[in-house]
Amino acid sequence: MIYLFGDLHGVYNIDKRYNSENFPEGNSLTKNDYVIILGDFGIPWFSKDSDEYKYEISKLRELSNKNWTTLFIDGNHENFDNLNSFPTEEKFGSVVSKIEDSIYWLRRGKIYNIENKKFFTFGGAASIDRGNRTEGYSWWREEVPSIKEMEEGIDNLEKENYEVDYVLTHTIPDSIIDKMIKFYGLNRYDINDTTSKFLEEIYKRIKCKKWFFGHWHFDFATRDYDSPYTSKTEYYGFMYKYATLNTETDTITIS
């Protein structure tokens, strides 16, 4: 079984999120079950020569020892210097970064085979608060995907004729953002995010069953009935809730 969660935002939220009260299903899982975090994993965040980093590594080992296997895509609030220092290996049919024995970073633009289903993954987004952050300390340029990562994503989708089962991203296509903020009666942030613009181009061509995302700090669900494009995808965003995805029946339960 697969469980999808929104942003974790660092080591101090692990115990609260994955305790028996807030995630009771965790007690009965195995390493063949997957918890997927949809960006802003945020661990390890601190510099390697700090006591905080040592604590983060100890908590990652605790998370790795949980019953399940943890997977995550990156968001905009990551220490990419730290993440990029972890070794890569082949897993789920593509390249991952191994953070701990049962914790893996699913990289941008890849297509993974998990439970015999195809997952297209594309992390990253532009931070609206980057003007208040310090580069290399609380903000990294790598939060916004590179041209190379976008090109790889396109190449991999073209090999599959743009047909996958599920999409995992941190942010979402521009047009779905517009729909979401209209639903909540919000004003659109004046931000030029090439990530959501790139995902909009993917959205025009992709055929998938469901698209899961984090980033926006809302619990949101919509079926894109009025899409002018081929796909009539279901979109699910999480922050306070999480989804149980049964890939055999293609059904989800929101908790």
Buried (B, 14 or more C-beta within 10 A) or exposed (E): BBBBBBBBBBBBEBEEBBEEEEBEBBEEBEEEBBBBBBBBBBBBBBEEEEEEBEBBBEBBEBBBEBBBBBBBBBBBBBBBEBBEEBEEEEBBEBBBBBBBEBBBBBBBBBBBEBBEBBBBBBBBBBBEEBEEBEEEEBBBEBBBBBEEBBEBBBEBBEEEEBBBBBBBBBBBBBBBBEBBBEEEEEEEEEEEBBBBEBBBBBBBBBBBBBBBBBBBBBBBBBEBEEBEEEBEBBBBBBBEBBBBBEBEEEEBEEE
